[in-house]
Amino acid sequence: MQIAVFSAKAHDRQFLDAANARSGHVLHYLESRLDRHTATLACGRTAVSLFVNDRADAASLTALADVGVRLVTLRCAGYNHVDLATARALGLTVTHVPDYSPHAVAEHTVALLLALVRRIPHAYSRVREGNFAIDGLLGFDLHGKTAALVGAGRIGLAVGRILRGFGLRVLAYDPRPTEEARAAGLEFGPLEAVLGAADVVSLHCPLLPNTRHLINRATLGWMKRGAILLNTSRGGLLDTRAVAEALETGRLAALGLDVYEDEAAMFHEELSGQAGCDELLARLIALPNVLVTGHQAFFTREAMAVIAAGTMAAVEAFAAGRPYPHTLTAPGASSGRVPPPAPHGSASGFPLEAATRAPREALAGR
C-alpha cells in the first residue's frame, strides 16, 4: 500500500521504517503539514499518516478523498483535529494509537514540576556561567502538598501514582472515575473543590468543545493563590491570556507547558534566529516562572515504537480488509466505533456545570 506520511521528521522515518520492515508498504515522507492546500501531495496514495498538528478538517478530508485516499491513520491518541463526521460521510476510515506509553507523558509532567519547584533551569544557566550562588533558588518540598488532576485516565493515573510516591495527596476530577484510580489512592471530587484545594494542578483531559479554555478567568479564581499549573495534554485547554495575567499578578506561582493553543506553526520546527514565537508565547517564555517544552512529552523510544507499530498495524488491517480495534467513528453514527475515552481522561468531557461545583470544604478531612 502507498502511504503519504505528513509532518514527517527524521525520527518518524526511523521508527516507521523499522515497523514497516516486514510488511513492505511504500512510505512517502512529507515534511509538510496536512491542510486543504497540501492534501494533493497524497495523490495516488491509498492512505495518509497524520500527526497532532495536521489539519484534517472537512476541506482537507474532502481533498484527500478526491485524490483517492481511503485510510487516515493518526500517529497520536488525540483526534480533536479530525472532522470525524466528514470522514464518515466520505467513507474514510480513521484510526489512532490510544495505547502508547502513558508513562512517557506522565514522567515529563513531573519533570516539569520538579524543574519549576527547584528552579532547575535557573540553576543550570548560572552554573554554566560560573555562578554557583544559590540566592533566588529557594524551592519547597512537594512532600505533604496537595495535587489536583483534571482527568484521571491512563496518563492522569500514571501522574497520580508518581506524585503519591513523592508524598503528595492527590485529588482528581473526572466524570468517569475508575476503581483502579480509587485503589491507587486518588480522591475524586467536584472540579471547583479539587482546584481550590490544590497546590499543584495538572491537566490530563481531552480537548473537546466543552473542555476548550477549561482553565479560564473563572476557574483560575477557584484555585489557590500561588498554585502551580501544568499542561501536557492539549494547548486549547487553557485560556492562555488569562493564564498569563494570573502569572503576572501572582495568582499562579508557576506554569509548566508542553503544549500551546497555537503551536502548529512553531512546535517541532527549527526556528532559531527567526521571529518564530507569537506575541503571547513570547510573553510567557519571558517570564522567570514559566517553563515551556515543544510538545515532546510523548517523545521516548518506547512510545515512538508503539506509535509506529500501531500505525502500521492499522495499515495492515485495512489492506487485509480486517476490522481494526482502534478505528474512530463520529459520535451518533449508527455503525462503527464511537471514539473511546482518551488517554488523558474521559471522552464525556469536563463540563463546567453547577454539578461540578461544591464548597471547598467538600474534600476537607478526606
N, C-alpha and C positions, 0 to 999 in steps of 0.2 A: 504494500500500500504506500502511496505517496503522501507525505505529511509535511505541511508547512509549519515550522516552529517559529512563532512570533516572539519578540522580545528576547531573543536568544543571546546568551552570554557564553563565554568560554566554559564556565562551569556547567552550563546546561548541556553543551556538547559532550563534555567528559562523561557525565552520568547517563545521559540519554543514549549515547553510543554504546556504553557498557551494557545498559539494559536491553538494547536492541541487537546485541551481537549475535544471538542465536536465531532471531526472527528474520532479519534481513529486510526490514522495511526501509524505504528510502526517505531519509530525513533531510529536508531543505531548511537550513537555518537562516533566519531573517533577523537582523538587528532591529528592524522597525517594530514599533508597537502597532497593534491592530486598531484601525479605525475605519470609517467608511471609505477613506481615500486609499488606504494601503491594502484593503481586502482583496483587491485584484491581484496582489502578489501571490495569492493562493490558487490562481488559475491552474487547472489541471491536477490539483491535489484533491484527494478524497477526504482528507482530514486536516484539521489545524490543531496546534497545541498552543494554549494561551496561558499568560501569567497574570498576576493581580492587577497590573496597570494597563492591560489591554482592554479596549473598549468594545465590548460585544453587545452594543445596543441594537435597536431594531434596524437602523440603517446599515450597520456593519454586518449583521447576520444576513440581511437580505442580499447584500453584495456577495457574501460568501456563498450563499445558496445559488446565486446566479452564475457563479463560476464553477459550480459542481461539487462544492464541499458538502459532505453529509454528516461528518462527525466533528464535534468540538470537544476536545479533551483539555481540561484545566489542570495546570501544574500547581494546584493550590487547593485549599479546603474551601475558602470563601467563594461565593458565587454572586455577590451583590452587583458585580459589574456585567452580569449576563442577563439579558432580557429573555427569561425562560418561556414566557407566553409566546413571544415572537418565534423563538426556536421551535416550539411545539407546532405552531401554525405552519412553519416552513418545512416541517418534517426532519429537523436536525436533531440528532442525538447529542446530548450534552452530558459529560461525565466529570467527576472531580476526584480528588485524593483526600478524603477526610481523615485518614488514619496515620499520617506521617507523625513523627516523634513529637508528642506534646512536651516532652522534657526539653527539647531544643528551645522552644519559646519560653517555657517556664523558667529555665535556668538563666536565660538572657534577661528576663524581667527582674529576677532577683539580683543579677549582676548590676543592672541599672540602679536598683535601690541601694545596694551596698556602696556603689561608687558615689552616689549623692550623699548618703548619710555620713560617709567617712572622708568626703572631699578628695577622692582619689584623683580625678583629673587635675585639680589644682596642685596637689602634692607632686604628681608626676611631672607637670610642667616646671615647677620650682626646682626640683632636683636636677632636671636636665640643664638648668641654668646655673647650677652650683649653689642654689639656695636651699639649705636644709633646716631653716627655721620652721617652726610649727604654729606660729601665731596665725590665727584666722582659719585653722584647720580643725577646730574643735567639732567633734561629732557627737553622737549619742548612741546608747545601747538600743538595739532592736528588741532584745530580751525584755519581756514584760509589757511591750507595747501591744496595740491592737491594730490589726489589718482588716480591711473590708475588700472582698472580691465581688465584683459585679459580673456575674457569670461564673458558674461552677461546673462547666463541662470538663472535658479531658484536660485542657490546658489550665483552667482555673483550679481544678482539683490538684494538679501537679504543683502549682504555685502554693496552694494552701498547705500541702504536705511539707514543702521546703520551709515555709515560714513557721509552721508548727515546730519544725526541728530547731529553729532559731529561738524558740520560746515565746513566740507571739500568740496571742489569742486571735483566732481567725473567724471573722464573721463573713457571711455571704448573702447575697441576694440573687435568686434565680427563680423564675416562675415554675420550674420543674426540678426541685431539689431531689437528689438521688439518695438512696440509702447508703451507697458507697461513700458519698461525700459526708453524710452524717456520721458514719462509722469512722471516718478519718478525722473527726473532731471539728468539722466546720459547723458553725452555729448560724442557722438561717433566720432571717428576719425581713421586715419591710425595708424598702430601699432607703427611705429617709432615716430610719433608725440605724441601719448599718453604716451609712455615710456619716451620720452625726457622731457615732461612737469611735470612729477610726482615726488613728494617727497616719496610716498609710492606706490609700485607696488604689486598687489595681483593676483595670478593665479587661475582661475576657469574654465579651459577648459579641454576637454577630452584628454587622451593620445592616439594619433593616429600616424601612420608613419610620417605624416608631422607636428606633434607637438612635437615629441621627440627632446629633447635638444633645445626647443624653446628659452630658456634663455641660451645663449652661449656667447663666447667672443665678437662676433659681436653685438648682441642685448644688452649685458651689456654696450657696448660702446655707445649705443644710450641713455642710462639712465643718469640722473643727477648724478654727483659725490656726494656721501653721501646719496643716496636714501636707503630706507628700502625695502627689498624683502620678500614677504610672499608666501608660497606654502602649501595649504591644499588640493590639488587636486590629482596629481599623481607625484611620485618622478622622473619619467623619463622625465618630462618637463624641468628639469634642467640639464645642463652640470655641474655636481657638482664640478669637479675640477676647472673649470673656475670660478664658484661662490666662491669657497674657496680662490682662488687667488685674486678675487675682494675684498673680505673681508679683506684679509691680507694687501692689498695695499691701503685700504681706499676708493676705488671706491664705494663699498657698505658700508653703515654705520652699518647695522644690517640685520640679517636673521632670520625669523621665519618659522620653518618647522613642519609639522605633517606627512610628507611622505618622503621617501628616495628611490632612484632608486633601491638599492639592499637591501631592508628592509625585504624580505621574511623570511630569516633565523633568524631575530632578533626581529622585532616588534611583540608584543603580546606574547612574551616569557619572562620568568623569568631567567635572565642571571646574576644576582648579583654574584660577585666574580669570574665570568668566563671571559675569553677573548672573549666577545661576539661581540664587535664592530669591524668592519673592519677599516682599516687604515684611510680611507677618512672620515668616520663618526666620528671616534675618533678625527681626526684633527679639524672637525667642532665643536664638542661638547666642545673641549678645549678652543675655542675662547670665550672671555667675551661678545661679541656682537652677540652671536648665541643662540637661544632658540629652542630646539627640543622636541616635544612630539611624542609618539609612535603610530601614526595613531589612534587617539582617538577622532578626531573632530566630527565624526558621533555619538559618544557614549553617547546618552542621553536616558532616559526612553522612551520618546515619539518616538524617531527614532527607537529604538530597537523593540518597539511594532509594529510599522508599517512594519518594515522589516520582522518580524516573521509572521505577518498576511499576507503579500504579498507572502511570501514563501509558506505558507500553502494554500493560495488561488490558487496558480499555481498548486499545487499537487491535490487539489480538482477538478479543471477544467480538468486536464489531466486524472484523474481517471474516471471522468464522460464523457469523450470524448467531452468536450466543448472547443471552442476556448478561448484562454486567451489573454487579450489585450496587455500584456507586453511580448510577445513572440518575440525572436530575430531571424532574418534570415540574412544570408550573403548578403552584397550588390551585386546587379546584379542578385539575384535569381529571377526566373520567378514567384514564388508564395511565400506566406508568407509575413511577415512584415519586412521591412528593418529597421535596428536599428535606433531608434528615436534620436533626439537631446538629448545629455546627459545633466544631471542637471548642469554640470559645464560649458556648453557652446554649441555652435553649432556643430552638427555632421559633418559639412562640413570641419571642421578643421581650422587651422590658418596658411596658407601658407605664407612663408616669400618671397613674390614676389615683384616686383617693384611696383605693385598696392597698396601694403600695406604701402609704404613709402611716406612720404611727408615732406616738410620742417617743422621744429619745430614751425615755426610761424603759421602753419595751424590752430592751436587751440587758437591762441592769441586773446584776446578780446572777446571770446565767453562766 
